Amino acid sequence: MRLAFAIIAIAGCESPTQLSSPDAAPAAWTLAAIGEAEVERGEPGVTDFVMRLDAPTQPGDLLVLGVHLDTMSSLTPPFGFSEIATARAVNAANDDMLELWYAPSALPGVTTLSLAATGPMYAAVVWDFNVSGHATLDVGEATSAEVPTTMLASPTIGMADPGEIIVAAATSTSWVNGNGPGLLGFGEDSLAYRDGWSHLVGSFPPGSYYETWTTPAAGTYCASAVAFAVSN
């Protein structure tokens, strides 16, 4: 079994579809870093992950955590995280479950996140957003047990305020090749465990937004998405 751990720092001025891309976000928030942990696709899951950040968190950062685990597993998150229950997505046919968690105001100086579960975990991704004010949960949605397809779609998020932070994730019984031809503006942040993990790059007006991903073969899937409003 191989465990892979990575942290992707956001720096430079590259395309927003690259892992090292910066945000063209409004001053209200920027994506500081993305951390990931995974087992190799097809290998047994594990009951603990350690995610190491290459730079400490700043006071008041918004941390968003996505986890792919077995439907019989229960997660013990890092201190200060709350689950977005409405974003829990399940594909019971393959015992797959996606959960999204968040810490709205991270303590400064955090460099390590530890996850523990009662059953198998396959991948985890954490987004570290620097926010100029305060981030509040707007909405979380889930799409569960969708019919076999080669085009995955996240739940549609109705953005209430301009410039909200949107994060989306999907897992399929096939595997994810990358972003699909959906709304331009979602960045391909990670393909940990060959799942899709993305966020909406930049400032967009209120409206309805969703992410898509492609797979090489048709498979059933589930997907989650969440939005946060940022106020000064």
C-alpha positions in Angstrom: 0.0 0.0 0.0 1.3 3.5 -0.9 0.4 6.6 0.9 0.9 9.9 -0.9 1.0 13.3 0.8 1.4 16.7 -0.8 0.9 20.4 -0.2 0.5 22.7 -3.2 1.4 26.3 -2.5 -0.4 28.9 -4.5 2.2 31.2 -6.1 3.2 32.8 -9.4 1.0 33.9 -12.3 0.1 30.7 -14.1 -3.1 29.4 -15.6 -5.9 28.9 -13.0 -6.3 25.2 -14.1 -2.8 24.4 -12.9 -2.1 23.1 -9.4 0.2 26.0 -8.7 -2.1 28.6 -10.0 -2.9 31.8 -8.1 -6.4 33.1 -7.5 -7.8 35.9 -9.6 -10.0 36.4 -6.5 -11.2 39.7 -5.1 -9.3 41.2 -2.2 -11.9 39.7 0.1 -10.1 36.3 -0.2 -7.2 34.4 -1.8 -6.4 30.7 -1.8 -3.1 30.3 0.1 -2.5 26.6 -0.2 -4.0 23.2 -0.9 -3.0 20.0 1.0 -3.8 16.5 0.1 -3.4 12.9 1.3 -4.4 9.7 -0.5 -3.9 6.0 -0.9 -3.2 4.6 -4.3 -6.4 3.9 -6.3 -7.4 0.3 -5.7 -5.5 -0.1 -2.5 -7.3 -0.6 0.9 -8.2 2.6 2.7 -6.6 3.7 5.9 -7.9 5.0 9.2 -5.6 8.0 9.6 -4.1 10.7 7.5 -1.6 13.4 8.5 -1.6 16.5 6.3 1.3 18.8 6.6 1.1 22.4 5.5 4.3 24.0 4.0 3.3 27.4 5.6 1.5 28.1 8.8 -2.1 29.3 8.7 -2.8 33.0 9.3 -5.3 34.3 11.9 -8.9 33.9 10.7 -8.1 31.7 7.7 -11.0 29.6 6.4 -10.1 26.0 6.1 -12.3 23.7 4.0 -11.7 19.9 4.3 -13.0 17.3 1.9 -12.8 13.6 2.7 -13.6 10.5 0.6 -14.3 7.6 3.0 -16.3 4.4 3.3 -20.0 4.7 4.0 -19.5 2.8 7.3 -16.7 5.1 8.4 -17.0 7.9 10.9 -14.5 10.8 10.8 -12.8 12.4 13.8 -11.8 15.8 12.3 -9.1 18.2 13.5 -10.0 20.6 16.3 -12.4 23.4 15.3 -13.9 21.7 12.2 -17.6 21.3 11.7 -19.3 19.1 9.2 -21.5 20.6 6.5 -24.2 17.9 6.9 -26.2 18.9 3.8 -23.1 18.4 1.6 -22.6 14.7 2.6 -22.9 12.7 -0.6 -23.2 8.9 -0.8 -22.9 6.3 -3.5 -24.1 3.2 -1.7 -23.6 0.9 -4.6 -19.8 1.3 -4.1 -19.8 2.2 -0.4 -18.4 5.7 -1.2 -19.0 8.8 0.8 -17.9 12.4 0.5 -17.9 14.8 3.4 -17.1 18.5 3.6 -16.0 20.1 6.8 -14.9 23.6 7.6 -13.1 25.7 10.2 -14.4 29.3 9.8 -11.6 31.0 11.7 -8.4 29.0 12.0 -5.9 29.5 14.7 -2.6 31.1 13.5 0.4 28.9 13.1 -1.3 25.6 12.2 1.1 23.4 10.1 -0.3 19.9 10.6 -3.8 18.5 10.3 -4.6 14.9 11.6 -7.6 12.9 10.5 -8.8 9.7 12.1 -11.7 7.5 11.1 -13.4 4.3 12.4 -13.1 2.8 8.9 -11.4 3.2 5.5 -10.5 6.7 4.2 -9.2 7.0 0.6 -8.4 10.7 0.1 -8.5 14.0 1.8 -8.0 17.6 0.5 -7.8 20.8 2.5 -8.1 24.3 1.1 -6.6 27.2 3.1 -8.2 30.5 2.2 -6.9 33.8 3.5 -9.9 36.0 4.1 -9.8 39.7 4.8 -12.9 39.6 7.0 -15.1 36.8 8.2 -16.3 33.7 6.2 -19.7 32.3 6.9 -21.3 29.2 5.5 -23.9 30.1 2.8 -25.1 26.7 1.5 -23.9 23.1 1.1 -25.4 20.6 -1.3 -25.0 16.9 -2.3 -25.7 14.8 -5.3 -25.9 11.1 -4.4 -25.9 7.8 -6.4 -26.2 9.3 -9.8 -26.7 7.0 -12.8 -23.6 5.7 -14.7 -22.0 8.5 -16.9 -18.7 9.7 -18.2 -19.6 13.3 -17.2 -19.8 14.1 -13.5 -21.5 17.2 -12.2 -21.4 18.8 -8.8 -24.6 20.0 -7.2 -25.6 23.4 -8.4 -24.8 26.1 -5.9 -27.0 29.2 -5.7 -24.5 32.0 -4.8 -26.4 34.6 -2.8 -23.6 37.2 -2.5 -21.0 38.3 -5.1 -17.5 36.8 -4.8 -18.4 33.8 -2.6 -15.9 30.9 -2.1 -17.2 27.7 -3.8 -15.6 24.3 -3.3 -16.7 21.1 -5.1 -15.7 17.5 -5.0 -16.8 14.2 -6.8 -15.9 10.5 -6.7 -16.8 7.9 -9.3 -16.6 4.1 -9.7 -14.5 5.0 -12.7 -11.8 7.7 -12.1 -11.6 11.4 -12.9 -9.5 12.6 -15.9 -9.9 16.2 -15.1 -12.3 19.2 -15.4 -15.2 18.9 -17.9 -16.7 21.5 -20.2 -18.8 23.1 -17.5 -18.6 26.7 -16.2 -15.2 28.2 -17.0 -13.6 29.4 -13.8 -13.3 26.3 -11.7 -9.7 25.3 -11.0 -8.6 21.7 -11.0 -7.0 21.8 -7.6 -6.4 18.1 -7.0 -7.0 14.6 -8.4 -6.2 12.8 -5.2 -7.3 9.2 -5.4 -8.4 10.1 -9.0 -11.3 12.0 -7.5 -12.2 15.6 -8.5 -11.4 18.4 -6.1 -12.0 22.0 -7.3 -12.8 25.6 -6.3 -14.3 28.5 -8.2 -11.3 30.8 -9.1 -12.1 34.5 -9.1 -15.0 36.8 -8.2 -18.4 36.0 -9.8 -21.8 37.7 -9.4 -24.7 36.0 -7.6 -26.1 33.1 -9.6 -26.1 29.3 -10.1 -22.7 27.6 -10.4 -21.6 24.0 -10.8 -18.4 22.0 -11.7 -18.0 19.1 -14.1 -15.4 16.4 -14.5 -14.8 13.7 -17.1 -14.1 10.0 -16.7 -12.7 7.4 -19.2 -15.6 5.0 -18.6 -19.1 5.3 -17.4 -19.5 4.9 -13.6 -21.9 5.8 -10.8 -20.8 8.7 -8.7 -21.6 11.2 -5.9 -20.6 14.8 -5.5 -20.6 17.6 -3.0 -20.4 21.4 -3.1 -20.4 24.3 -0.7 -20.3 28.1 -0.7 -19.1 30.6 1.8 -19.8 34.3 2.0 -17.0 36.7 3.0 -17.8 39.9 4.8 -15.5 42.6 6.1 
